[in-house]
Amino acid sequence: MNKSTFSLILFIFSVLSSYGQRHTDKSVEGNINNLPVREYHITIDQEKVTKAEGKEVMGMTINGSIPGPTLEFTEGEYAVIYVENNMDVETSIHWHGMILPNFFDGVPYLTTPPIKPGTTFKYEFEIKQHGTYWYHSHTMLQEQSGVFGSLVIHPKEKTLEYDKELVLVLSDWTNEKPKDVLRFLKRGTEWYNIKKGTATPLNQVIKRGALGAQLDFWRQRMEGADIADIYYPAFLINGEEKIEYPEFEPGEKVRMRIINGAASTSFWMTFGGNMPTLVSADGVDVVPVEKNKTFIAVAETYDFIVTIPEDGKMEFKSMAQDGSGTASAYLGTGRVLPAPNVPKPDKIAMMQRMAKMDMRMGAPALKFNPSNVDPYEMMDKWGMQMDDMKMKPNNEMQGMDHSGMKMADSTSMDMKQEGQMSDANSSDSQMKMDGKENMEGMDMFSEFNYDFLEAKNPTTHPEDAPVKEILLNLTGNMNRYVWSLNGVPLAETDKIKIEGDGVTRITFNNLTMMHHPMHLHGHFFRVINKNGEHSPLKHTVNVAPMQKVTIEFYGNEYGDWFLHCHILYHLDSGMARVVSYDTKRDERLEPFPLRNLIRETNKFYTWGMLDAASHMTTLNVVSSNIRNQFNILAEYGWNQNIEAEFSYEYYLYDWVSLFAGVNVENEMKNSMEELNTTAIGGVRYFTPYMFALDLRVDNKLRPQISLAREIMIFPRLAVFGKYEFQADFGWVDDLPEGDNFKKEETWSAGLEYFVDKNFSLMGSYDNRFGAGGGLSIRF
């Protein structure tokens, strides 16, 4: 037996003896150890539910409820779960955080067949861990509609002292169809922020003395400091906005198993009464720590032990990260002992502080050549510019020549791990801002790290195991709602290849203004923090805006596994990768090609707007996916001036697209008798300061330039304007005798007042049609 094999055996033995939970075991299908079987049957159906504003809408239930039932197991059992699909669409179930055979992980078309309507799928796997976990659909946007529930796995022997347990599943609810929510996000609109009161109109920015900061954001093509995408009329705990648990008696110790099953909302959690003790994160026990205010990202789980007060009932409160709503659970009886409030984030103050920092925001979500990406170059160019020379995850200095390395979707080096990562490197990875490292303006990020989590036992990997380094920059475009990694969405990338029996170290570098909870299927990873060899094990890690987090895991699985942002709408817009051991694809998946999963993140969404006013009517319809867009624009004035245009547009990258099409307009003013049709082509550019620039030429060689912009100046009130200039030099059609140049200028300006999501009042002046007012309808 060679030294490497012996070291590996010692490592596995030490982990097994330390944890009791077999996080490093390779998964094997079948009940090969003849374990006791625990069986469940769950049914997914579509039915009317009422969750917010007293409105009945169609939802998706599990065994008739949202959330679904708690499935309980004991470590060392064999789970057999039958999932029946009573819906008219296919579905799936992913067992979030479970170590299980690849075929039963539950990602349709990647690891597991989809569950077709009217069929039942049998999941089965050995329970080799304990803790708090959950399950949910991995089909399209079904999780938002209610397909999620909790998993509780009890240890063989009790490891913590408490009297009772309570599972609390946090979630968000929309009365809209989830696909309509995503379609609305794709069109680029501030309505959701307007609705929940988190918009920052220009009057408030100026009042706060933040105009300079706003200009800096506009210069970088960003509207402002964004926190959350969607308006939710309700946030829920176990399906209710407020819920009572009077069965808990004074003095009892209760283990609260808290799961964030929301589609896109992270929460601040606070507790009334006695100070809670955090004892577990993502199902793994940690060194207990007293902690009241705790941030829980989407898909994370935390366990707390609380003591029911003698003098009243304690409130547990979850507040949406952007402060747009709360939900509460009450444990015990008597007077309410309220949970502390968490102040709402001040987005204008965030803008001001970030504008003072040397930071490049708005990294592109699309690359011109997605097959040739240098993630280190992207990291150097965008995000925090801490110093002229700064450390990279592999301890190289910025500015070094990387030309000898292969830089594709991921950057890797096989090396021998040199002990534990240094505190300096872990500090850089976590961007923790305390003590000497604190900088002006950076305190806004100080609470978003994992330094409070310390593993009970060492989590390090074998010292002589090869290490593969991967840098993934988290990138996104809020205007077009495209999300990606290293500027490449899932539909345009290859798999990330990893080696078995080695360590994979991934650094997530967030170049966006939003939090991203990154989840790796089928594995636990170390989240490198200040606790060194006692860095915690997790399956989901939150990466805060403009921060870095480094994770690492030992790979001894097989097959392909999903890695993605767990904000549902980010995942469905491209922020995902397939992590592959490069093993043969399961033959049982032959009828279910992977392209069906990939296609889901690159679907066409169609939307439009109709302006019906007293002086003119405008119709604009767009159908778009990541790269391709079709546009229909038609204008008709009261004086019988008409112009219609159809074009196809291809995005080279975020801000530049090429287009071609046809334009039809009446040849003579005030007459519809003669229509002129021309071919057009050109380039569109989304400029710094957020102007839409259109440069084109038609088949008569007439160049044209147009510029358009909209700015929200007051809550619900926006001002908009557009200017067009066309020149005709007579290169094709002869000009009137004596003329060597002919020009045509059109411009318009107006105001729009947002009444609700689909309707606005508008008034405008157009130099062709005069002044008027009417209604804008979005569809």
N, C-alpha and C positions, 0 to 999 in steps of 0.2 A: 504494500500500500504506500503510495507516494505521499509526500508532505501535504500537497494541496488537497487530496482526497481526505486525509486524516483531519485537516483543519476544517473542511466543510462538514464532516460528520460531527466534530466537536461543536461547531457553530449551531447546527440543527438541533443537537441534543440539548445544548444550553438554552436555546429559545424555547423548546418544548417544555423543559423543566421549569423555566422561569415563568412562562405565561399560562401553561395549561391549555391555551388556545393555539391551534396549529395554523398560524398565519402563513407558515412557509411550506406546508405540505402541498405537494402536487396533487391536483384534483384527479379523482378516478371515478368513472361512472359505475353505478351499481352498488348494491348493499353487500360489498365483498366481505365486510366484517360482521355480517349477520346482526346488525344493530336493531334494537326495538323500533318498530315503525309507528310514526304518528301521522295520521292522515287527515286532510282537509279537502272540502269541496267548496269552491267559491264560484259565483255566477256574476258575470258582468252584463248589465242591461242598460237600456235607455229608458228614462222615465222623467216625468215632470217633477221638479223640486223647487222649493222656495228657500233661498239662502240670503237674499239681500233685498232691501227696500220693499218687502212684501210681494215681490214679483215672481210669478211662476214661469220658469223657463225649462227647457229640456236639458237634462244633465245625464251623466253616466254613473251608475251606482254599482257597488259590489255587495252582493247579498242584500240589496235593497237600501243601502245606506251610503252616505258620504260623511266621513271617510269609511272605508271598508272595515271589516272586523279585525280585531287584533288576533294574529296567529301566534300561539305560544308553543314553544318547544323547550326541551332540556338538552343541554350539550351532551353529545353522545348518542342522540336519537337519529333516525333516518326519516327525513321528511318526504312525504308523498302528497302532492297538492294537485288536485284536478281543477283546472280553470275552464269553465264553460262560457262560451260566447253566445249570448242571446241577442246580440245587436245585429244590425244589418250592415255593419262594416267590420273589417278585421281588427284584431286587438292583440295585446301581448302583456306579459307581466315580467318586469325586471326585479330581481331580489337584491335591493340596494345594500351594498356593503358585505354581501355574503361571499365566502370563499366556496366555490362550487364548480362542477364541471362546466367547461366552456359551452357545451350544447344547451345547458339549461339556464344560461345567464339571462336570456330573455330579450335580446335586441333583435327584432325581426330582420331577416335577410342577412344579418351579420353572424350571429351565433345560433339563432333559434328560428324555426319556422313561425310565421305569423299564425295566429289563431283565427281561422276563417269563420264567418258567420255560421251559427248553427253547429259548431264543432267544439270538442273538448280536448285540451292538451294536458298531458300528465307531466308535471315537473317532479323530479326526484333528486335528492342529494343528501349527503351526510352532513349532520350538524356538528361542526368541529370548532365552534366558537360560542361565546355567550355575549349578551349585551342587548342594546336597543338598536333596532334596525327598522327598515320599512320596505314596502314594495309599491310599485307603481307601473302604469302602462308606459311602454317605450314606443308607442305607435303615434306618430304625428303629434297632435296637441291634446290628446285625450286626458293627460294628467290634469290639465286645467279644468276639465269638465267633471272631475271627481274620481278618476280611477287611481286611487292610492289608499294605502292602509298601513298598519303598524305590524312589526315583527318583534316579539319579545322572546329572547332565548335565555333561559335560566342556567346558571352554572351547576355542575354536578354537586358541588359543595358551596354553600353560601360564603361569599367573600366580603360582604359588607353587612353592617348591622342596621336594620330598620324593621319596622313593624308591618307596613303596608306599601303597596305600589299604586301608582297612578300614571297612565299613559296619556300624554297630551300631544295631539297632532295639530300643528299650526298650519294654516293655509290661507290663500287669498281666493276671492270669488269675483267673477265678472258675470253680469247678466247677458253680455254679448257672446256670440259664437266665437270661440278662440281663433278660428281662421279669419274672421272679420277683424279681430284685434290686430293680428299680424298684418293683414292687408292694409289696415289703417296706419300702422307703424311704417310700412314700406312707402307710403305716399309722402311722409315727412310732414308733420304737423305738430303744433304746440297745444292742441286741444286737451290732451290728457293732463298736461301740466296746468292748463287754465282751470280745468274742472276740479282738480284737487288742491288748487291754491298754491302751487309750487312754481308757477311761472315767474319770471323776472322781467317785467316790461320796462321799457326805457325810462319812464317817469320815476320808477322806484330806484333804478340804477343811478340816475342823475341826482335824485334826492339824497342818496347815500354817498355821493361823491365818488362813485365807482365807474364813471364814464371811461376813464383811461383803461381800467381793467376790462370793461366790455369791449372796447376797441381792440384790445390785445386778443381777446377770445375771437372776435370777428375776423381779425387778421389771420388767425389760425383756423378759420373756417368752422368755428364752433359757436353755437348760440349762447352757451353758458355752462356752468357747472351742473351737469346732469347727475341725478341720483337713481331714479327709478323711471321706467318707461311708461307704465300703464296706470290708468285710473281704475281703482277697485272700489266698489260701493261697500264692500264688507271684508273684514279680516276675521278669521274664524279659529276657534279652538275646539277640536272634536266636533266640528260642524256647526258651532254656535258662536255668536258674537260675545255673549256672556253665558257662563255655565256655572252651576253650583254643585259642590260635592260636600254635602252636610254630614256624610257618614264618617268623616275623620274627626276624631275626638282629641281634646286638649292633651298635650304631652306625647302624642304618638309621633314616631318618626316615619316619614313617608318618603319613599324613593319616587321622585318625579322623573319619568322618562319622557323627555321632550324631543319631538321630531319636527323639523321644519319641512313639511310636505308642500310648501307653496310652489306655485309655478314660476314666480319671478320676484318674490318679495323676501328680503332679509329683514330680521327683526332685532330690536333691542328688548331684552328680557329683564324684568325687575320683579322683586318679591317684597311683599309686606311682611310685618311681623319679625320673626327672628332671622338672623343672617343665614342664608342657605350655604350648603357645602357642595361644591362641584366635585363629583367623584368619577365621572366617566365621560369620554368624548368619542363619538362615532363608534360606540359599543365597546371600547377598550378602557379598562380601569386606569385612572391616573392618580398621582399623588393628590390626596384631597386638599382643596383650597377653598377658603371662604370667599365667596364672590357673589355680589348682588347684581350689578349691571353687567350683562353679558351679551355680546353680539353673536347671533346665530345666523349663519348664511344659509341660503337655500340648500337643502339636502343634508345638512349636518344634523347630528343628534347630540344632546347633552343630558346627562343624568345629574340631578341634585338631590341631596337628602335635606329635608326641612323638618322642623319640629312644629307641630300645630300649636299655636299660641293658647295660653290659658284664658286670655281676656278677649277673644274675638276670633273672627275668621280672617285668614290671610288672603290677600289678593295676589294672584300671579298675573302680570300684565305683559303682553307682547305689543310693542309699538312698531309699525312699519318704519323702515329705515329713513324714509323721507318725511316722516311725521304726519302722513296723510290719514292715519287711522290706527285704532287699537282694538284689542280683544282681551277679555279678562276671564280668569277662572278663580273661583273662591273655594277655599278648603276650610271646612269647619263651620261653626255656627256663631251667632252673636253679632256684635258690631264689626264693621269692616275695618280691617287694618290695611290701609291702602298701600299699594306698591308705589315707590318713588316714580315721578315723571321724568322722562328723558327729554331735554329740550329739543325742539325741532331744529334741524340743521339750517344754518343761515347760508343760503346759496350765494348771495351777493358778497358776504364776507369771505366765503371760500374763493370766489373769483378774485377778490382783491388780494388775498394772500398768495394765491397761485401766480397772479400777474407779477408779483414782486420777485418770484423765483426764476432762476435760469432754467426754463422748461420749454421744450418744444412739444406741443400737443397736436392732436389730430393726425397721428400716423395713419398711412393709407390702409384701407381694408382690402384693396385690390392691388396687385402688382401687374406691371406691363408684361412681364415674362414670369409667370408663376413657377416655372420649372427651374428658374435660376435665381434663388433667393439667398442672401447672406444675412442670417439673423443677427450676427454680431454687428454688422454695419448698420442694420436697422436700430439696434439698441443704442449704438453710439450716436446716431443721428437724431433720435426722438427720445422723449421722456426727460428724466432728470439729468441735468448736466451738472453733476456734483462738483467736478473739478475737470481741468483739462486732461488729466490722466487719472483713471479710476480702475478699480479692480473688476475683472470679469469673473464669472463663476469658476473658471479653471485657474484662477490666480494669475492670469496674464494681465498685463496693463493695456488699457485702451490705447489704440494707436499702433499696436504691433502689427506686423504684416501677417495676414491670414491667408495669403495666396496659395500656400502649400497645403491648406486644408480643404476638404470637400465640403462646401457649404450648400446644402440643398434645403429641404424642409426642416431638417434638424442637423445640428452640428455635433459630431461625435468624435471621441478619441478613446481608444482602448488603452487602459493604463492600469497600473497597480495602485490601489487606494492607499494613500499615505496617512493611515490613521484617521482620526476624527477631524472633520472640518474645523478650522480655527474659529474662535469667537469672533474675530474680525470679519471672516467670510460669512458666518451665520448672521452677524449683524447687518451686513450689506444685503444678504438675501432677504431678510425680513424687513429691511428698512426701518428697524425699530428706532424710535426717536426718544431717547431718554438720556439724561446726564449730559455729558460733553457732546454727544452726537446730535442733540436737539438743535434745530436751526429755526430761524424766524420763518413762520408760516407753516412749518411742518407738523405742528402740534395737532392739526386736523386729522392726521393719519396715525397718531400715536396709539390709539386704542385698537387698531386693526392689526394685531399681531398675535402670535400664539405662545408668547413667552410664559403665560400663566399655566400652560400645560406641561407637565413633567411625567414621563413614563415611570412606572414603578420599578422597572428593571431595564438594564441596558438594551438598546434596540439596534446596536451597530451590526454591520455585516462583516463577513470574514475579511481580514486585512489583506489577504492575497487575492481576493476576488477581482476580476477585471471590472473596470468602471467605464460606462459609456455616458458621455456628457451630451445633453440635449438642451438647447435654448429655444423656448417658445415665447415669442412676443405676442401678447394678446392685443388684437387690433380690431377696430370697428369703425363704421361710418353711420352716424345717427341719421343723417339726411336721407340716405337711401336704405337704411337699415340692413346693412351687410356686415356680418361679423366673421372673424377669421383668426387664424394663427399665423404669425409671420407674414401677414398681408395676403394669405392664401386661404380661401374658404375650402371646406371639405370637398366640394365638387371638382376642385382643380388641383388636387394633391395626391401623392402616393401614400402608401402606408408608412408608418414609422417602424423600421425594423429594429428589433432588440434581440440580444443574444441571451440564450438560456444559461443558467448557472453563472450569472454575473449580476453586477449592480447597474441599474439604470438611474442616472441622476438627471432630473429635469428641473430647469430654472424657468419659472413663469415670470415674465417681465410685462407688467400691465401698462400698456401705452394708451389706455382709454380713461375716460372720466367715470367709469362705472366699476362696481365690484363684480368679480367673476368667480363663482364657486366652481372650481375645477374638480371633476370626479373621474377616477380611473376604475373601470370595472374589473372585478375579479382579483383585486390586489389590495393589500394595505401598504402604505408607504410611510416612511419617516418624514416628518415635517421638521426641517433643520431649524432649531431655535437656540436660545442662549443656554439651554440645558444639556447641550453637547451630546454625550452618548446616551443620555436619557431623553432625547428628543422624542416627542409623542408619535404614536402610530395613528394614522387616519386614513379614510377612504375618500374624503372630500376636503379640499383646502380653499379657503377664501383668499383671493388676491385683490387687495385694495387698489384704488386708482394710483398710478404712477409708483407702485411698489413692486418689489421682487420677492418671490417665495421659492425656496429650493426644496424639492422632495427627492427621495430616493427609495428604490425598492429592489428586492432580490428577486430575480426572474427565474422561476422553475415551473412555469405553467406551459400551456401549449395553445395553439390557435390564435385567433384574432380577437382583440378586446377593444372596447370603445373608451375613448378619452374625450371629455367634452365639458363645456360650460353647462352648469345645471340650471341656468336661467333658460326656461323652456324656449322662449322666443329667440334667444341668442343661438341655442343649439340648432333650432330649425332654420336659422339664417346662415349657418355655415361654420360656427365656432366649435369644431370637432376634428378629431383624427382617429384613425384606426391604428392601434398599436399591435404589431404582429410579431409572433415568434417564428414566422415564416415556415410554419408547418402545413401539411396538406389540409385543404379545406374538407370539412366533414361531408361525406357523400350524401348524407341525409338532407343537405341544403342545396343540392343540385337544382331542384325545381324553384328555388327561391334566390335569384341572383342578387348580388350585393348592390348592383346599380339601382335597385328599387329603393334602397335606403338612401343612397347618395342623391338620387333624383328628388327626394323629399325636401332636401335643403336648397334646391335650385329650381323651385316651381315658379311658374308665371303667376303674378298677381295683377289684377286689373281694377282700376279705379277711375273715377272721373269727376268733373265739376261742370255744372251748368250755371252761368250767370244770366239771369233773365231780368233785364232792366228796361227802363222806359226809352232809352236811346239806342241800345244795342243788346244783342244776345251773343254769348260766347259759350261754346262747348269744347271741353278738353278731355280726352280719354287717353289713358296710358295703360299699357300692358307690359310688365317688366319682370325679368329675372335678374340674376347677378350681372351678366354681361350684355344682355340683349333687351332692347326696348322698342316698342311700337307706339307711335303717337298719332292721334287724330286731333286736329285743331280747326275749329270753324268759327268765324265771326260774321255776324249779319247786323247791319245798321239800318235804322229807320229810313234812311235815304237810299235804300236799296244797294248799298255797297256790301259786297260779300267777298270773303276770302276763306278758302279751305285748304288744309295741308295735311298730307299723310306722309309719315317718314319712318324709316327704320334707323335705329341708333345702336351703336356698339361701343361699350365702355372700354377704353384702353386701360385705364385705371380709374381711381376714385373720381378724379376731377376733370378728366378729358374724355370726350366721346366723339366719334365720327358718325355722321348721319348722311342719309340720302333719301330722296323722296320726290313727290310732285306737289306743286302748288297751283291752285285754281283761284282766279279772281276775275271780277268783271273788268272789262277793258275800258269802259266809259263810266264815269261817275253818274249816279242816279239812273243807271240803266242796266237791266239784266239781260239785254239782248245779245251782247257779245262777251263770251268768257274766254279768258286766256289761260292756257295750261303750260306750265314750265317745269322742267326738271331742276331740282335743287340738290346741293351737296355742300358739306362744310364740316365745321368742328364746333363743338360746344364745350365751354370751359367754366367750371365753377371757381370763381376767382377768390383770392384773399378778400376779406371783408364781405364775403358771401353774396356776390353778384353773379347772376346767371348771364354769361356772355355767349352770344351766338354770332359766329362768323361764317358767311356762306357766299356762294356764287351760283347763279342759275345758268341754264343753257344759252342764254343771251349774253353771258359773260358780264352780268351786272353784279358787282359786289354789294354785300349788305352786312351791316353790323347792328346788333341789338343788345341792349343791356336792361336787366330787370332785377328788382329787389323788393322785398317786403319786410317791414320792421314792426314789431308790436310796441306801440308807444304807451298804451295804457292797458290795464287788465281788460281783456276781451276786445280791445280795439287796435287794429293794425292799419298802417299806411302802406300803400303799394304804388309802384310806378314802373313804366316801361318806355324805352326810347328806341326807335328804329331809324336807320339812315341807309338809303339805297342810292347808289350812283349808277348812271348809265352813260358810258363814254362812246356809244354808237359803234361798238366793235362788231355787232351783229346786225342790229336794226339801224337804219339811217335816222339821224336826228333831224329835226327841222332845220332848214337852211339858216346858216349863221350861228347855230348852236353847236358847241363841241362838248357840252357837258349838261346832263340833266339829273336832277336829284329829286328824291321823294323822302320826306320826313314825316313820321307819325309818332305820336307820344300820347300817353295816358297816365293819369294819376287818380288815386281815390282812397277811400276809407272802407274798411270792412269791420263790422261788429259781429262777433261770434255769439250766436244765440245758444246753440248747442252743437253737438258733434257733427250734425248733418246740414245745419242751416245757418246762414249769416245774412245780415242786412248789409247792403253795400251801396255806395254812391261814388260816381267817378266822372271825370271829364276826359273826353277823347277828342283830339283835334280834328278828326274826321266826322264824328257823330255828335259832338257837343256834350252837354251835361245831362245826367240822369241818375236814377237810382232804382234799386230793385232787390232781388233776392238771389243769394248764392246757394246752390244745392250741391252737396257732396254725396257721391254714391260710389 
